[in-house]
Amino acid sequence: MTWRSAVLVAAAFLTSSSTSAQSKPSLELLLDRMGAYLIEYETHLSSVVAEERFEQNIYARQGRTGAVLESDVAFIRLPGGAEWLGFREVKRLNWKALKTSGPSISDVLTSAAGDLTKAQAIANASAKHNLGLPRTINVPTAPLDIIHPMHRKALRHDLQGNERIRGVRTARIAFTETARPTRLREPSGQNLVSSGRVWVEPDSGTVWRVEWVYQAENRRPTAPPPPRLRVDFEPHEELAIMVPRLMTEVFSVLVGRGEGRATYRNFRRFGTSARIVPQSQ
């Protein structure tokens, strides 16, 4: 089964609308299809591991500070559908191998139901290698959790027209968090309001791109640009799902501007010995 037939099957029960609705679905129908796609997608992505190369830079008056993280990344859904936990196990920092004594991704994924304590320990250990202010949410699944159907009522959505991505027509949907308290908050308790855009294939609900911005509710006009993530996905024929292709990040720093760029390769389902080579770009 190809990736396209797989995602179309996932949304098949939503495609019984009239012909006119299928050619130009309403915002509500688009959100229904996207929600069905995300629910199906998380069941498949949870068994996938990939290699990530993450370049991070801080630009300030005194010059540039950079770091390159080479990691294995994996994703699991917390019990009860609480949220995605994306975690990276950093193998090399600036091309030097790291000595690790804590749990590994294989330790988590070989446990009966996923050892969440170990997964969180891996996420926290890798976060210390990030440049900029502390964070563990700079992973490709973080924006998907914000737009997940379980949070649909907490967001306002607006349809912004169509756009082609890699030759595929998509509908562009803007979203803004309206519920309070917000899902993310600063240590002081102040709300961090999420907003952004998602590019959805109309017939299947497939997500091709998502941008996510989170900023303090009472942000000063003179404050630096708020943190943001953008993730682009592409089809992987062997896995028959969409996989992250590129993630870019603008992150908070004490002085200057922080930017990151992550690419992915060697996707494979955990438990198989064969490594799956990504399609050529």
C-alpha positions as CSV (number, residue, x, y, z in Angstrom):
1,M,0.0,0.0,0.0
2,T,1.4,3.4,-0.9
3,W,1.5,6.3,1.6
4,R,-1.3,8.1,-0.4
5,S,-3.7,5.1,-0.3
6,A,-2.9,4.6,3.4
7,V,-3.9,8.2,4.4
8,L,-7.0,8.1,2.1
9,V,-8.2,4.9,3.8
10,A,-7.7,6.7,7.2
11,A,-10.1,9.4,6.1
12,A,-12.5,7.4,3.9
13,F,-15.4,7.5,6.3
14,L,-15.4,11.3,6.0
15,T,-15.5,11.4,2.2
16,S,-19.2,10.7,1.6
17,S,-20.0,14.4,1.2
18,S,-21.5,15.8,-2.0
19,T,-19.2,16.2,-5.1
20,S,-19.1,20.0,-4.6
21,A,-18.1,19.6,-0.9
22,Q,-15.3,17.3,-1.9
23,S,-13.9,19.7,-4.5
24,K,-14.0,22.6,-2.0
25,P,-14.7,21.4,1.5
26,S,-15.8,23.7,4.3
27,L,-13.5,24.6,7.1
28,E,-15.4,22.3,9.5
29,L,-15.0,19.4,7.0
30,L,-11.3,20.1,6.6
31,L,-10.9,20.1,10.4
32,D,-12.8,16.8,10.6
33,R,-10.5,15.2,8.0
34,M,-7.4,16.6,9.6
35,G,-8.5,15.3,13.0
36,A,-9.1,11.8,11.7
37,Y,-5.8,11.9,9.9
38,L,-3.9,12.9,13.1
39,I,-5.6,10.2,15.2
40,E,-4.6,7.6,12.7
41,Y,-1.1,9.0,12.1
42,E,-0.1,8.9,15.8
43,T,-0.6,5.1,15.9
44,H,1.9,4.6,13.1
45,L,4.5,7.3,14.0
46,S,4.8,5.9,17.6
47,S,6.8,3.0,16.3
48,V,9.2,5.0,14.1
49,V,12.7,6.1,14.9
50,A,14.9,8.4,12.8
51,E,18.3,10.1,12.8
52,E,18.3,13.9,13.2
53,R,20.9,16.5,12.5
54,F,20.1,19.7,14.3
55,E,22.1,22.8,13.7
56,Q,21.6,25.6,16.3
57,N,23.0,29.1,16.2
58,I,22.9,32.2,18.3
59,Y,23.5,35.5,16.6
60,A,24.6,38.4,18.8
61,R,26.7,41.6,18.7
62,Q,29.8,39.7,19.7
63,G,29.3,37.1,16.9
64,R,27.8,33.7,16.3
65,T,27.7,30.8,18.6
66,G,26.8,27.4,17.1
67,A,26.2,23.8,17.9
68,V,25.4,20.6,15.9
69,L,23.5,17.9,17.6
70,E,23.3,14.4,15.9
71,S,20.7,12.3,17.6
72,D,18.2,9.4,17.3
73,V,14.6,10.7,17.8
74,A,11.4,8.8,18.6
75,F,7.9,9.8,19.6
76,I,5.3,8.3,21.9
77,R,1.8,9.2,22.9
78,L,1.3,9.5,26.7
79,P,-1.4,7.3,28.3
80,G,-4.9,8.5,27.9
81,G,-3.9,10.6,24.9
82,A,-2.5,13.3,27.2
83,E,0.1,14.6,24.8
84,W,2.9,13.7,22.5
85,L,6.3,13.1,24.0
86,G,9.0,13.6,21.4
87,F,12.5,12.8,22.7
88,R,16.0,12.8,21.2
89,E,19.0,10.8,22.3
90,V,22.0,12.9,21.5
91,K,24.8,10.8,20.1
92,R,27.3,13.4,19.0
93,L,27.7,17.1,19.8
94,N,29.8,19.1,17.4
95,W,30.9,15.8,15.8
96,K,32.3,14.4,19.0
97,A,30.7,11.2,20.5
98,L,29.0,11.7,23.8
99,K,29.3,9.2,26.7
100,T,25.9,8.3,28.0
101,S,25.0,6.5,31.2
102,G,21.3,7.0,31.3
103,P,18.4,5.1,29.5
104,S,18.4,4.8,25.8
105,I,15.5,5.0,23.2
106,S,15.7,1.2,22.9
107,D,15.2,0.9,26.7
108,V,11.9,2.9,26.3
109,L,10.6,1.2,23.2
110,T,11.3,-2.4,24.3
111,S,9.3,-1.9,27.5
112,A,5.8,-3.4,27.6
113,A,4.0,0.0,27.5
114,G,6.8,2.5,27.1
115,D,8.7,3.6,30.2
116,L,7.6,7.2,30.4
117,T,10.0,8.0,33.2
118,K,12.9,6.9,31.1
119,A,11.5,8.7,28.1
120,Q,11.3,11.9,30.1
121,A,14.8,11.4,31.4
122,I,16.1,11.1,27.8
123,A,14.2,14.3,26.8
124,N,15.6,16.2,29.8
125,A,19.2,15.0,29.2
126,S,19.1,16.0,25.6
127,A,17.6,19.4,26.4
128,K,20.8,20.5,28.2
129,H,22.6,20.5,24.8
130,N,20.2,23.0,23.3
131,L,21.5,26.5,22.8
132,G,19.3,29.3,24.3
133,L,16.8,29.1,27.1
134,P,15.8,25.6,28.4
135,R,13.1,23.7,26.4
136,T,12.1,20.2,25.5
137,I,9.4,21.1,22.9
138,N,11.6,21.6,19.9
139,V,10.6,18.3,18.3
140,P,8.5,17.7,15.1
141,T,5.5,16.4,17.0
142,A,5.0,19.4,19.3
143,P,3.0,21.4,16.8
144,L,0.9,18.4,15.9
145,D,-0.2,18.1,19.6
146,I,-1.4,21.7,19.5
147,I,-3.7,21.1,16.5
148,H,-4.8,17.7,17.7
149,P,-8.6,17.2,17.6
150,M,-8.8,16.9,21.4
151,H,-7.8,20.6,21.5
152,R,-10.0,21.8,18.7
153,K,-12.4,23.7,20.9
154,A,-9.5,25.6,22.5
155,L,-8.6,27.1,19.1
156,R,-10.1,29.5,16.6
157,H,-9.6,28.4,13.0
158,D,-9.7,30.5,9.9
159,L,-9.4,29.3,6.3
160,Q,-6.8,31.3,4.3
161,G,-7.0,29.8,0.9
162,N,-4.9,27.2,-1.1
163,E,-1.2,26.7,-1.6
164,R,0.8,24.1,-3.4
165,I,3.6,22.2,-1.5
166,R,5.9,20.0,-3.5
167,G,3.2,19.9,-6.2
168,V,0.3,19.0,-4.0
169,R,-2.6,21.4,-3.5
170,T,-3.2,22.1,0.2
171,A,-5.7,24.3,2.2
172,R,-4.0,26.7,4.5
173,I,-5.7,27.1,7.9
174,A,-4.7,29.6,10.6
175,F,-5.3,28.8,14.3
176,T,-5.2,30.9,17.5
177,E,-5.5,29.6,21.0
178,T,-8.6,31.1,22.8
179,A,-9.0,28.9,25.9
180,R,-7.6,30.0,29.2
181,P,-5.5,28.9,30.9
182,T,-3.3,28.1,27.8
183,R,-1.6,24.7,27.4
184,L,1.8,26.3,27.8
185,R,2.7,28.7,30.6
186,E,5.8,30.5,31.8
187,P,7.3,29.5,35.1
188,S,5.6,32.6,36.6
189,G,2.3,31.2,35.5
190,Q,1.7,33.7,32.7
191,N,-0.1,32.3,29.7
192,L,1.8,31.5,26.5
193,V,-0.6,31.8,23.7
194,S,-0.2,29.4,20.7
195,S,-1.0,30.4,17.1
196,G,0.1,29.4,13.7
197,R,-0.9,27.8,10.4
198,V,-1.3,24.3,9.1
199,W,-1.3,23.1,5.4
200,V,-3.8,20.3,4.9
201,E,-4.5,18.1,1.8
202,P,-8.3,18.7,1.4
203,D,-9.4,15.1,0.4
204,S,-7.4,13.2,3.0
205,G,-6.6,15.6,5.8
206,T,-2.9,14.9,5.4
207,V,-0.7,17.5,7.1
208,W,2.1,18.7,4.9
209,R,3.4,21.6,6.9
210,V,2.7,23.2,10.3
211,E,3.9,26.5,11.8
212,W,3.6,27.1,15.5
213,V,4.3,30.3,17.5
214,Y,3.9,30.7,21.2
215,Q,4.2,34.0,23.0
216,A,3.4,35.6,26.3
217,E,-0.1,36.9,26.5
218,N,1.1,40.3,27.7
219,R,4.1,40.5,25.4
220,R,5.8,43.9,25.1
221,P,5.7,45.4,21.6
222,T,9.5,45.9,21.9
223,A,10.1,42.3,22.9
224,P,12.2,40.1,20.5
225,P,10.4,37.7,18.1
226,P,8.5,35.0,19.9
227,P,9.7,31.3,19.7
228,R,8.4,29.4,16.7
229,L,8.6,26.0,15.0
230,R,7.9,25.0,11.4
231,V,7.8,21.4,10.4
232,D,7.6,20.2,6.8
233,F,6.5,16.6,6.1
234,E,7.0,14.3,3.1
235,P,5.7,10.9,2.1
236,H,7.9,7.9,2.8
237,E,6.9,5.0,0.4
238,E,8.4,2.2,2.4
239,L,6.8,3.2,5.7
240,A,3.6,4.3,3.9
241,I,3.3,7.4,6.1
242,M,4.3,11.1,6.1
243,V,7.6,11.7,7.9
244,P,9.3,14.9,9.1
245,R,11.6,16.3,6.3
246,L,12.7,19.6,7.8
247,M,12.2,21.5,11.1
248,T,13.2,25.1,11.6
249,E,13.2,26.9,14.9
250,V,13.4,30.4,16.3
251,F,14.2,30.1,20.0
252,S,14.6,32.5,22.9
253,V,18.0,33.7,24.1
254,L,19.0,36.2,26.7
255,V,20.8,38.3,24.2
256,G,20.6,38.1,20.4
257,R,18.6,35.8,18.2
258,G,18.5,32.0,18.2
259,E,17.8,29.9,15.1
260,G,17.8,26.1,14.4
261,R,17.5,23.8,11.5
262,A,16.9,20.0,11.8
263,T,16.9,17.4,9.0
264,Y,15.9,13.7,9.2
265,R,17.0,10.5,7.6
266,N,17.2,6.7,8.1
267,F,13.6,6.2,9.2
268,R,12.8,2.8,10.4
269,R,10.2,1.0,12.5
270,F,11.7,0.0,15.9
271,G,12.2,-3.7,16.2
272,T,13.4,-4.2,12.6
273,S,17.0,-4.6,11.8
274,A,16.8,-3.0,8.4
275,R,17.5,0.7,8.1
276,I,15.2,2.5,5.6
277,V,17.0,4.9,3.4
278,P,15.1,8.1,2.8
279,Q,14.0,9.1,-0.7
280,S,16.3,11.4,-2.6
281,Q,15.3,15.1,-2.4
